[in-house]
Amino acid sequence: MSLERIIMAFAGFMVLLSMALTTWINHNFIWLTVFVGANLLQSAFTGFCPAAILFKKLGAKPAAELAMTDKP
């Protein structure tokens, strides 16, 4: 799985998790949803994503790099 897809899956998971926590635990977990949304918005404009840095350190590779390794 490419880095870009991992980040999208992680962001989606965090939004769903924060909404579940907001519903069943405490209404203040809504701020986690706000944080995830704000981080997605700023990363769209700046290209800086803390999650991408973490996943790169864990070994995830961008789609372009994966495409180069798949060619014979």
N, C-alpha and C positions, 0 to 999 in steps of 0.2 A: 504494500500500500504506500502510495506516495505521501510525502510530507504535507502537501496541500489537502489531501483527503483526510489525513489524520487530524489536521487542525480543524477542518469542518466538522468531522465526527465528534471531536472533543468539545467544540463550542456548542454543538447541538445537545450533547450529553449534559453539559454544564447548565444550559438553559432549562432542560427538562428536570434535572436534579433540583435546581434552585426553585422552580415552580412547585415541585412536590414538597420540598421543605417549607416553602411559604404556606402551602395549603395545610399541611399536616403537623408542622412543628411550631413555627412562629412567623408572623407576618413580616418581620424585619428581614427575612431571607430574600425578600424582593430586591434588596440592594445588591445581592449577588447577581441577580439577573441584569440589573442596571449596569453593574461593573462589566459583565461579559459583553453586553451590547455596546457599551462605550469603547471597550477594548477592540471589538471587531470594527467599529466605525473608525477609530483612530488608525488602526493598522491598514485599513483600506487606503487611507490618504498618505500615511508616512512610510508604510512598508515595515515598520517595527512591530514585532509580535513576540512577546516573552515566551509564549507557548512554543513557537517555532524554534527558538533558541534551545529550549529544553528538549524538544523532540529530536533536534539535530544532534545534540549531545548523546541522546539515547540510541542514535544510529539511523534515524529516518533519513531518507534521501528524497530530494525534489523530483518531480515527475520527469523533468528534462534529463536528469542524471540517470534515472531508471530506464528511460527510453534509449539512452546511449549504450547501456549494458545489455539490453535485449537484442541488439542487432548482431548478426553473425560476422 
